[in-house]
Amino acid sequence: MEKRTKHPQDTTEQAAFRAEARAWLTARAPLWGDGDGWSTRTTHFDVAAEKAYMDRCRQWQRELYEGGWAAIDWPIDHGGRGGERWQQQIFQQEVARFDVTSGFLAAGIALAGPAIGHFGTEEQKVRHLGPMLRGDMVWCQLFSEPGAGSDLANLSTRAEPDGDEFVVNGQKVWNSSAHLSDWGILLARTNPDAPKHKGITFFLLDMTTPGVEPRPIRTINGSAHFNEVFLNEVRIPTENVVGEVNGGWSVARLVLANESTMIGGGLGRADSTANLIELARRWGKIREPMVRQELARAYTREKLLDVMGRRLQESLRRGRQPDLDGSVLKVYWSESRRDRGNLGVGMLGGFGVAGDHEDTKVWGNEALNRFWGSIGGGTDEVHRNNMAERVLDLPPEPRVDKHVPWKEQVGG
């Protein structure tokens, strides 16, 4: 392993922290390429394989927690280290060099954790944040519905008050790992007489509650990572409301902003142009002019994504509000992922979609999943609207339903 640990951007303090993180990781995990590569095998085709992978992710998350690395920039009394955001960023850079992962647990922590930490009560923080960071509890997101995807605020799942509980009925969809999750963050409509953005409440839902039924969705590549979740007379205690009743959209916006930044900044080993270059060599395409041009384009995009990510990190290191909108990263990442997949499949020709070659399994799956990046975490079209309004300060799209009660919009 290379001995140099200091990056050009690091201060003396940051270099010392990087060395500490790298030493801890080296003592507990194999370098990428020296392990069995389990951390990037995220597509599983049976429940046993899914569960085994999740158990291994839980084990690593527990090691992170016990070592004080699970949430470096969270308060100490909530299970974190009480550190700075730049420390969290440096640790993420270092851990990417090793064959370990918290898998889907990390997504739940990144989305549910800040929502509870910022808007939750002290009781909610004490009850949920520690178990979340230890890997004891896996969290999923219950936002999208069959009729409320890009226009999430149009959701129709209802939560009606009944004493010290809310009774929830409705359906959610595209809920990652809901069938393996212990808790979920849920949006439900609590006031149909209010405009659609103002009558929504944010709940914490115990997934073992009677009436909660996750149904895995078998996708085109054969996996069942996504779910639809049916909610039938589900009772949620009022103490599980995060923020104000009917004020859940503010909490949801924080979650959605974190989600787009998380996805856009999620360039990992599997997305590396080095994999494409090696594929071109294996299949004798490395000297073809058009392939070389596309490899150069993919490499350029990878480096630009890295620069944008570092720009965000530098803002955090200096304690500033990030000056790069998360939607910019998300759209650029999804476009890069699409083009990278097309290039890989194209180099294989017919083997890109058929046959039993090992490369076919990898890139055929990439072809089948080519639209995931442009849909998951908000469609590219929605994020482009966000960029137009937030970054370019263009006039917003006309919203004739902005002040209209939700029930009038749906004919209810």
C-alpha positions as CSV (number, residue, x, y, z in Angstrom):
1,M,0.0,0.0,0.0
2,E,1.2,3.5,-0.8
3,K,2.8,5.3,2.1
4,R,1.9,8.8,1.2
5,T,-1.3,9.8,3.0
6,K,-1.3,13.6,2.6
7,H,-3.4,15.1,-0.2
8,P,-2.4,18.4,-1.8
9,Q,-5.6,20.1,-0.4
10,D,-5.0,18.8,3.1
11,T,-3.9,21.1,6.0
12,T,-1.6,19.6,8.6
13,E,-4.7,18.8,10.8
14,Q,-6.5,17.2,7.9
15,A,-3.4,15.1,6.9
16,A,-3.2,13.8,10.5
17,F,-6.8,12.9,10.5
18,R,-6.5,11.1,7.1
19,A,-3.5,9.1,8.5
20,E,-5.5,8.1,11.5
21,A,-8.5,7.0,9.4
22,R,-6.3,5.0,7.0
23,A,-4.4,3.2,9.8
24,W,-7.7,2.2,11.4
25,L,-9.1,0.9,8.1
26,T,-5.9,-1.0,7.3
27,A,-6.0,-2.8,10.5
28,R,-9.6,-4.1,9.9
29,A,-10.3,-4.4,6.2
30,P,-8.6,-5.6,3.0
31,L,-7.7,-3.2,0.3
32,W,-9.9,-3.1,-2.8
33,G,-8.6,-5.9,-5.0
34,D,-7.2,-7.9,-2.1
35,G,-10.6,-9.0,-0.7
36,D,-13.4,-11.0,-2.4
37,G,-15.1,-8.0,-3.9
38,W,-18.3,-8.4,-1.9
39,S,-18.8,-4.7,-1.4
40,T,-19.7,-4.1,-5.0
41,R,-22.0,-7.1,-5.6
42,T,-25.2,-5.3,-4.8
43,T,-27.5,-7.2,-7.2
44,H,-28.8,-10.4,-5.7
45,F,-31.3,-12.8,-7.1
46,D,-32.7,-14.6,-4.0
47,V,-33.7,-13.7,-0.5
48,A,-30.9,-15.7,1.1
49,A,-28.2,-13.9,-0.8
50,E,-29.9,-10.5,0.0
51,K,-30.0,-11.3,3.7
52,A,-26.4,-12.5,3.8
53,Y,-25.2,-9.4,2.1
54,M,-27.3,-7.2,4.5
55,D,-25.9,-9.1,7.5
56,R,-22.4,-8.5,6.3
57,C,-23.2,-4.8,5.9
58,R,-24.6,-4.6,9.4
59,Q,-21.5,-6.2,10.7
60,W,-19.3,-3.6,9.1
61,Q,-21.6,-0.8,10.3
62,R,-21.3,-2.0,13.8
63,E,-17.5,-2.0,13.5
64,L,-17.7,1.6,12.3
65,Y,-19.9,2.5,15.3
66,E,-17.6,0.8,17.9
67,G,-14.6,2.5,16.4
68,G,-16.2,6.0,16.4
69,W,-16.4,6.3,12.7
70,A,-20.1,5.7,12.0
71,A,-21.2,9.4,12.0
72,I,-18.1,11.5,12.5
73,D,-19.9,14.9,12.3
74,W,-22.9,13.9,14.5
75,P,-23.1,15.0,18.1
76,I,-21.5,12.7,20.6
77,D,-24.7,12.2,22.6
78,H,-26.4,10.9,19.5
79,G,-23.8,8.3,18.7
80,G,-21.5,10.4,16.6
81,R,-17.9,11.6,17.1
82,G,-18.7,15.3,17.4
83,G,-16.3,16.1,14.6
84,E,-16.4,18.3,11.5
85,R,-18.0,17.7,8.1
86,W,-14.5,17.7,6.4
87,Q,-13.5,14.8,8.6
88,Q,-16.5,12.8,7.4
89,Q,-15.6,13.6,3.8
90,I,-12.0,12.5,4.3
91,F,-13.1,9.2,5.9
92,Q,-15.4,8.5,3.0
93,Q,-12.5,9.1,0.6
94,E,-10.3,6.6,2.5
95,V,-12.9,3.9,3.0
96,A,-13.5,3.8,-0.8
97,R,-10.0,2.2,-1.0
98,F,-11.1,-0.8,0.9
99,D,-13.3,-3.8,0.2
100,V,-16.0,-2.9,2.8
101,T,-19.4,-1.3,2.7
102,S,-22.4,-0.5,4.9
103,G,-24.5,-1.0,1.7
104,F,-28.1,0.2,2.0
105,L,-27.7,1.0,5.6
106,A,-25.7,4.0,4.6
107,A,-28.6,5.3,2.5
108,G,-31.0,5.0,5.4
109,I,-28.6,6.8,7.7
110,A,-28.0,9.6,5.2
111,L,-31.7,10.2,4.7
112,A,-33.5,9.4,8.0
113,G,-30.7,10.5,10.3
114,P,-30.6,14.2,9.4
115,A,-34.4,14.4,9.4
116,I,-34.6,13.0,12.9
117,G,-31.5,15.0,14.0
118,H,-32.8,18.3,12.7
119,F,-36.5,18.1,13.2
120,G,-37.0,15.3,15.7
121,T,-37.7,15.5,19.4
122,E,-35.1,14.6,21.9
123,E,-36.9,11.4,22.7
124,Q,-36.9,10.5,18.9
125,K,-33.2,11.2,18.7
126,V,-32.3,9.1,21.7
127,R,-34.5,6.2,20.6
128,H,-33.5,6.0,17.0
129,L,-30.1,7.5,16.2
130,G,-27.9,5.2,18.2
131,P,-29.5,1.9,16.9
132,M,-29.4,3.3,13.4
133,L,-25.7,4.0,13.5
134,R,-24.9,0.6,15.1
135,G,-26.7,-1.2,12.3
136,D,-29.3,-2.6,14.6
137,M,-32.0,-0.9,12.6
138,V,-32.3,-0.7,8.8
139,W,-34.3,2.3,7.5
140,C,-36.2,2.7,4.2
141,Q,-37.9,5.6,2.5
142,L,-41.7,5.5,2.0
143,F,-42.3,8.5,-0.2
144,S,-43.3,7.7,-3.8
145,E,-46.7,6.4,-4.8
146,P,-48.2,5.1,-8.1
147,G,-49.7,8.6,-8.6
148,A,-47.1,10.7,-6.9
149,G,-43.5,10.2,-8.2
150,S,-42.1,13.3,-9.8
151,D,-44.9,15.3,-8.3
152,L,-44.4,13.9,-4.8
153,A,-46.6,16.4,-3.1
154,N,-49.6,14.9,-4.9
155,L,-49.4,11.8,-2.6
156,S,-52.7,10.4,-1.5
157,T,-51.8,8.0,1.3
158,R,-54.0,9.2,4.2
159,A,-53.3,9.5,7.9
160,E,-56.3,10.3,10.0
161,P,-56.1,11.1,13.7
162,D,-57.7,8.7,16.2
163,G,-56.9,9.7,19.8
164,D,-53.2,9.5,20.4
165,E,-52.6,7.6,17.1
166,F,-52.9,8.2,13.3
167,V,-54.6,5.5,11.1
168,V,-52.8,5.2,7.8
169,N,-54.2,3.8,4.6
170,G,-52.5,3.9,1.2
171,Q,-49.8,2.5,-1.1
172,K,-46.1,3.3,-1.6
173,V,-43.9,2.1,-4.4
174,W,-40.2,1.9,-5.4
175,N,-39.2,1.5,-1.8
176,S,-35.6,0.1,-1.8
177,S,-35.1,-2.8,0.6
178,A,-38.4,-2.2,2.4
179,H,-38.8,-6.0,2.8
180,L,-35.5,-6.0,4.8
181,S,-36.0,-2.8,6.8
182,D,-37.0,-2.4,10.4
183,W,-38.2,1.2,10.2
184,G,-39.3,3.6,7.5
185,I,-39.7,7.4,7.0
186,L,-43.2,7.9,5.7
187,L,-45.1,10.8,4.1
188,A,-48.9,10.8,4.4
189,R,-51.6,13.4,3.9
190,T,-53.2,14.6,7.1
191,N,-55.2,17.6,5.8
192,P,-56.9,17.2,2.4
193,D,-58.4,20.6,2.8
194,A,-55.0,22.3,2.6
195,P,-53.0,22.9,-0.6
196,K,-51.0,19.8,-1.5
197,H,-47.7,20.9,0.0
198,K,-49.2,22.0,3.3
199,G,-51.3,19.1,4.3
200,I,-48.5,16.4,4.6
201,T,-47.0,15.0,7.8
202,F,-43.7,13.1,8.2
203,F,-43.9,9.9,10.3
204,L,-41.5,7.3,11.6
205,L,-43.0,3.9,10.9
206,D,-42.1,0.6,12.6
207,M,-42.2,-1.8,9.6
208,T,-43.5,-4.6,11.9
209,T,-46.7,-2.7,12.6
210,P,-49.8,-4.7,11.7
211,G,-51.1,-3.7,8.3
212,V,-47.7,-3.0,6.8
213,E,-47.2,-5.3,3.8
214,P,-44.0,-4.9,1.6
215,R,-44.2,-6.8,-1.7
216,P,-40.9,-7.1,-3.6
217,I,-41.0,-6.1,-7.2
218,R,-39.0,-8.4,-9.5
219,T,-37.3,-6.1,-12.0
220,I,-36.0,-6.8,-15.5
221,N,-32.6,-7.9,-14.3
222,G,-34.1,-10.6,-12.1
223,S,-33.4,-8.9,-8.7
224,A,-36.1,-7.7,-6.2
225,H,-34.5,-4.8,-4.6
226,F,-37.5,-2.5,-4.9
227,N,-40.9,-2.9,-3.2
228,E,-44.4,-1.7,-3.2
229,V,-45.7,-1.3,0.3
230,F,-49.4,-1.5,1.2
231,L,-50.6,0.2,4.3
232,N,-54.0,-1.1,5.6
233,E,-55.3,0.5,8.8
234,V,-51.8,1.0,10.1
235,R,-51.7,2.7,13.5
236,I,-48.8,5.1,14.2
237,P,-48.4,6.8,17.6
238,T,-48.5,10.6,17.5
239,E,-45.1,10.5,19.2
240,N,-43.7,9.2,15.8
241,V,-44.5,12.5,14.0
242,V,-41.4,14.3,13.0
243,G,-41.8,18.1,13.0
244,E,-45.3,19.6,13.0
245,V,-48.5,17.9,11.9
246,N,-49.2,19.1,8.4
247,G,-45.7,20.6,8.2
248,G,-44.0,17.4,6.8
249,W,-43.0,19.0,3.5
250,S,-40.2,20.9,5.1
251,V,-38.8,17.7,6.6
252,A,-39.2,15.9,3.2
253,R,-37.3,18.7,1.4
254,L,-34.3,18.1,3.6
255,V,-34.4,14.4,2.9
256,L,-34.8,15.0,-0.9
257,A,-31.9,17.5,-0.9
258,N,-29.7,15.0,0.9
259,E,-30.8,12.2,-1.5
260,S,-29.8,14.1,-4.6
261,T,-26.4,15.1,-3.2
262,M,-25.8,11.5,-2.0
263,I,-26.6,10.0,-5.4
264,G,-24.7,12.6,-7.4
265,G,-21.7,12.3,-5.2
266,G,-21.8,8.5,-5.2
267,L,-19.2,7.7,-7.8
268,G,-17.7,4.5,-6.7
269,R,-15.3,1.7,-7.9
270,A,-17.9,0.2,-10.1
271,D,-18.3,3.5,-12.0
272,S,-14.6,3.9,-12.7
273,T,-13.4,4.5,-16.2
274,A,-10.6,2.1,-15.5
275,N,-13.1,-0.7,-15.8
276,L,-14.1,0.5,-19.3
277,I,-10.5,0.7,-20.3
278,E,-9.7,-2.8,-19.1
279,L,-12.9,-4.0,-20.9
280,A,-11.7,-2.4,-24.2
281,R,-8.3,-4.2,-23.8
282,R,-9.9,-7.6,-23.1
283,W,-12.1,-7.3,-26.2
284,G,-9.5,-5.9,-28.6
285,K,-11.2,-2.5,-28.9
286,I,-8.6,-0.3,-27.3
287,R,-7.2,1.0,-30.6
288,E,-10.5,1.7,-32.3
289,P,-10.8,5.5,-32.8
290,M,-14.5,5.8,-31.8
291,V,-14.0,3.7,-28.7
292,R,-11.0,5.8,-27.7
293,Q,-13.0,8.9,-28.2
294,E,-15.8,7.6,-26.0
295,L,-13.3,6.4,-23.4
296,A,-11.8,9.9,-23.3
297,R,-15.3,11.4,-22.9
298,A,-16.0,9.0,-20.0
299,Y,-12.7,9.8,-18.3
300,T,-13.4,13.5,-18.6
301,R,-16.8,13.2,-17.1
302,E,-15.4,11.1,-14.2
303,K,-12.8,13.8,-13.5
304,L,-15.4,16.6,-13.7
305,L,-17.6,14.7,-11.2
306,D,-14.6,14.3,-8.9
307,V,-13.9,18.0,-9.2
308,M,-17.5,18.9,-8.4
309,G,-17.4,16.5,-5.4
310,R,-14.2,18.1,-4.2
311,R,-15.7,21.5,-4.5
312,L,-18.5,20.5,-2.3
313,Q,-16.1,19.0,0.2
314,E,-13.9,22.1,0.2
315,S,-17.0,24.2,1.1
316,L,-17.6,21.8,4.0
317,R,-14.0,21.9,5.1
318,R,-14.2,25.7,5.3
319,G,-17.5,25.6,7.1
320,R,-19.4,27.2,4.3
321,Q,-22.8,26.4,2.8
322,P,-22.1,24.3,-0.4
323,D,-22.0,26.5,-3.4
324,L,-22.9,23.7,-5.8
325,D,-26.5,22.6,-6.1
326,G,-27.1,18.9,-5.5
327,S,-29.3,18.7,-8.6
328,V,-26.3,19.6,-10.8
329,L,-24.3,16.6,-9.4
330,K,-27.3,14.3,-9.7
331,V,-28.0,15.0,-13.4
332,Y,-24.4,15.0,-14.4
333,W,-23.9,11.7,-12.6
334,S,-27.0,10.1,-14.2
335,E,-26.0,11.2,-17.7
336,S,-22.4,9.9,-17.1
337,R,-23.8,6.5,-15.9
338,R,-26.0,6.2,-18.9
339,D,-23.2,6.9,-21.4
340,R,-20.8,4.6,-19.6
341,G,-23.2,1.7,-19.7
342,N,-23.9,2.3,-23.4
343,L,-20.2,2.2,-24.2
344,G,-19.6,-0.9,-22.2
345,V,-22.4,-2.8,-23.9
346,G,-21.5,-1.5,-27.3
347,M,-17.9,-2.8,-27.0
348,L,-19.3,-6.3,-26.4
349,G,-21.6,-6.3,-29.3
350,G,-24.0,-9.2,-29.1
351,F,-22.3,-10.5,-25.9
352,G,-23.4,-7.2,-24.2
353,V,-27.0,-8.6,-23.9
354,A,-26.7,-12.4,-24.5
355,G,-24.4,-15.3,-23.6
356,D,-22.7,-16.7,-20.5
357,H,-19.5,-14.6,-20.5
358,E,-18.7,-13.0,-17.2
359,D,-18.6,-9.6,-18.9
360,T,-22.1,-10.2,-20.2
361,K,-23.4,-10.6,-16.7
362,V,-21.9,-7.3,-15.7
363,W,-22.7,-5.2,-18.7
364,G,-26.0,-6.9,-19.6
365,N,-27.2,-5.9,-16.1
366,E,-25.9,-2.4,-16.8
367,A,-28.0,-2.2,-20.0
368,L,-31.1,-3.4,-18.2
369,N,-30.6,-0.8,-15.5
370,R,-29.7,2.1,-17.8
371,F,-32.6,4.2,-16.8
372,W,-32.3,3.8,-13.0
373,G,-29.9,6.8,-12.6
374,S,-32.2,9.2,-14.5
375,I,-35.3,8.2,-12.6
376,G,-34.3,7.1,-9.1
377,G,-33.9,10.0,-6.6
378,G,-36.0,12.3,-8.7
379,T,-36.1,12.3,-12.5
380,D,-33.6,14.3,-14.5
381,E,-36.5,16.6,-15.6
382,V,-37.4,17.5,-12.1
383,H,-33.8,18.2,-11.2
384,R,-33.4,20.4,-14.3
385,N,-36.3,22.4,-13.1
386,N,-34.6,22.7,-9.8
387,M,-31.5,24.0,-11.4
388,A,-33.4,26.5,-13.6
389,E,-35.1,28.0,-10.5
390,R,-32.5,27.7,-7.8
391,V,-29.2,28.1,-9.8
392,L,-30.2,30.2,-12.8
393,D,-32.9,32.1,-11.0
394,L,-35.3,31.6,-13.9
395,P,-39.0,32.2,-13.4
396,P,-40.7,29.1,-11.9
397,E,-43.1,27.1,-13.9
398,P,-46.8,28.2,-13.6
399,R,-48.4,26.3,-10.7
400,V,-52.1,26.8,-10.9
401,D,-52.6,24.3,-8.1
402,K,-50.4,26.0,-5.6
403,H,-53.2,27.5,-3.4
404,V,-55.9,25.0,-4.3
405,P,-57.0,22.5,-1.6
406,W,-55.7,19.0,-2.5
407,K,-59.1,17.4,-2.4
408,E,-60.3,19.7,-5.1
409,Q,-57.5,18.8,-7.3
410,V,-58.2,15.1,-7.1
411,G,-62.0,15.4,-7.2
412,G,-62.2,14.3,-3.5
